């Protein structure tokens, strides 16, 4: 199974709660796939997964890079994880 995390480009602070920050997709393995954020890793506490989207849990007020680690599990319980950087620019720069 391969996991692809595609961050949204041109995010600017503040990022509102429930804003999509990345898309998730998987290939290989055996569908259906489930996605989860790896516990206690990077900035994962700032995000949640809804379907195939990574979203902000609450407003992210400041610019900067956030690191997320996502785990995909296929129907045969095979897992693969990937890490990505979510870049949040300062507004108006």
N, C-alpha and C positions, 0 to 999 in steps of 0.2 A: 504494500500500500504506500502510495506517495501522498504527502500532504502539502498543499500550497496555501500560503497566507499572502493575500494581496492587500497591502495597506492602502487606505484612501489617501490620495495625494492632495496637497494644498489645504490641510486642516489648519485652522487658525484658532488660537486661544481667544476667548474661552470656548471650550467644546462643551456643548449642552449635554445633559444626561440623556441617555438613549440614542445618541448620535452614532451612526455606523462609522467605525474607524478602520475596519478591514473585512474582506470577504474570505471565506474558506472554501476549498474544494479538495476532493480526494480522487485519486485514480488507482486502479489496481485493487487487489483485495476482493472482498465480496460485499457488495452493498446489501442492506443500507449501512450508512456510516453514522456514527455519533461523534460529536466534537465536545471537548471539555478543555477548560483552562487548567494547566498543571498547578496544583496547590502550592502555595507559598513560594512562588517563583517570580522573579523580576517584579514587574508592576501589575501582575495579574489581578490583584485585588481591586484595581481601578476599572476592571472590565468584566463583561458578561458575554455569554454566547446566546444568540437567539437564532435558531435554525442554522444557517450558514454565514451569519454575520457576527462580527465582534463589535460590541457596543460599549460606550462609556456607561459606568454604573451611576455616577454623579457628575456634576460639572467639573471639568478639568480647567482650572482658572489660569494656569501659567503655561507658557511655551516650554518646549523641551522634548527630549526623546524618551519614549516609554518602551520597555521591552516586554513582550508577551511570549509565552510558551503555550502552544496548543497541542493537545493529544487527540488523534483521531483513532477510533476503534471500529473495526469492521464487524460484520455479523458473525465471524468466526473468532472474535475476541483478539484478533491481531491488532497491535497498536503501532503507531508511528508518531513521533513528535517533531515539531518544528518551532523555531523561534524567529520572531520578526521584530523590527523596530517601527514604532508608530511615531512619526515626526509631527510635532505640533509647533507651528510657526507663531511668532509674535504677530498680532493683528496689525495690518497696515504696513508691514515691512516688505 
